[in-house]
Amino acid sequence: MRRIPAELILALFLPAALLVAFPTHAASCAWSARMEEDEGGSVLMASVCGGSKGDAHLMLACFGKPVLSYDLGAAGGQLEPGISADFTFKAGGKSLTKKLDLEAMYNYFTAELSGPSDPLLALLRGKGEVTVAAGKYGMASFPLKGSGAAIGKVLAECGKGSGGEAD
């Protein structure tokens, strides 16, 4: 029986082992705008994934006004209904703190924004990345590449009646 040289084994299996041990999220965590199902029907949503495992999400939809949602991913666990927290968003040397309330049905935090010129939307349309942090909920980073186009698509639909019912 022939013996396979150790160098060949390392050359073949090490790259595959590294991909499993250190998954990359950059390619899959890009901003997009697409129709998604909501309890009221289809809604246009801009979203991006991020965080250390790529399972946290920022989402923007329009329900009369823009609504930002932040899904903590696995780090959030099952949260208590009725809670809220102040989250700090940092990007491009700017920082903004916004109170987000837990949407118990979906287990993520949400905030209704003032409109297309909301300062948080301006921050999210920047370059580089945004970090979102709140004391006991930790911190997650999200890329901003493509955010302007995705957010712009959703905002263009605000007020056209395609984003569900306003409260």
N, C-alpha and C positions, 0 to 999 in steps of 0.2 A: 504494500500500500504506500502511495506517495504521500509525503508530508507537505502541507501547504506552509510556505514561509510566513513567519509572523508579520513581516513587513506588508505582505499582500493582504493579510487579514485586517491589519490596521488601516491600510489604504482603502479597503472596501467598506468596512463596517464603522469606522470612526466618524466619517461625515454623517452617516445615517443616525448614529447614536447622538451626535451633537444636535441634530435637527429635532429629535424627540426631546432631548433634555432642555434645549433652549429654543422654544418655538419663536418665530418672528411674527409680529402682529402688524408691522408697518404696511404691508401690502393689503391686508384685509381690513385694516382700520383706517379707512378713508371716508370722507364725507360723501354722502349720497342723498338724493331726494327722490323718493318713490312713494307710490300709493301703498298704504298699509291698512289692515283692518282694525277698526276700533269698535267699541260697543255701539256706536251710532252709525256704522257703515265704513266706507272707505275714506281715508283722509291722507292728504299729501304730507309726508313727514321727512324732514331733513335729519340725518342722524350720523353719528360717528362712534366708533368703539375705542376704548383705551384702557388705561390702568395697567398694572403689572402683568395681568393675565389676559388682557384684551377683552374682559367680560363686563367692564363698566361701559355705560352708554350715555351720551348726551343726545337728546332728541328735541326737535322743534316742530310744532304743529300749529295750526291756526284754528281757533274756535272763537271767531269774532275778533279776538286779539291773539297775538302770538303767545304760546304757552311753551315754556322750556321745561323739560323733564330730565332728571338725572337718576339713572339706575346705577346703584353702587356695585352691582354684580354680586359675585359670591361673597365679597367682603361685607356686604350689608346684612346678610342673613335675613331672618324674619323680623321685621321691625314692628314696634307697637303702634297701633292706629292712633291718630290724633296728635302725633308729634310733629315738630318743625325744628329747623336748625338754620343757623347762619352759615352760608357757604361763601368762601372767598375765591373768586375767579381771578387769576393772574395771567397776563399775556402782554408781550411787547412793552415791558416796563410799567404797565398800568395794573391797578388792582381795584376790584369792586366786590363788595360784600352784599349778598342778596339772601333774604329769608325765603327758604323753600319749605313747603308743607308736604307731609307724606300723603301720597295717594294710596290708601290702603289696598284698594282692589288690585293694583299692579305692583305694589311694594317699591315704588320709587318716589323721589321728591319732585315737586312741581312748583312753578311760579308763573303767574300770568304777568306778561310784560306789558309795558305801557303802549307799545306800538312799534312800527318799523324803525323809529329813531331811538329806541331804548338803548341806553349806554351799554348794557350787557350784550346786546346784539352787535353793537359796534366793536366791542372787545372780541367777540367770537368770529368776526370777519377779518381779524388780523392775520399776521403771518407767524410762522414758527409753531408754537404749541401753547395750549392753555392748561394751567393746573387748577384743579378744583379741590379745595380742602375745607374740612370742618373738623374741629377738635376730635370728637370721639369716632368720627367716620373716616378718618384718615385722608389721604390725598391720592388723586389720580391725575394723569396727564393725558391730553388728547391732542392729536395733530390738528392744525388749522388749515392745511392745504386743501383747497376745494370748498372751504366753508362758505365763502362769499357767494359762490354760484348756487350751492344747495340751499342756503338760507334765503337767498334772493328768490328762488323758485317758490318757496313756501310763502314768503311775504307777498309775492305777486298774486297769490290766491286768496289772501286775507280780504274779507269783505265781498268776495264773489259768491259766497254761499256754498263753497265746496268743502269747507273745513269743518262741517258739523254744526251743531246748534250752539249758539252763545247762551250763557247763563243769564 
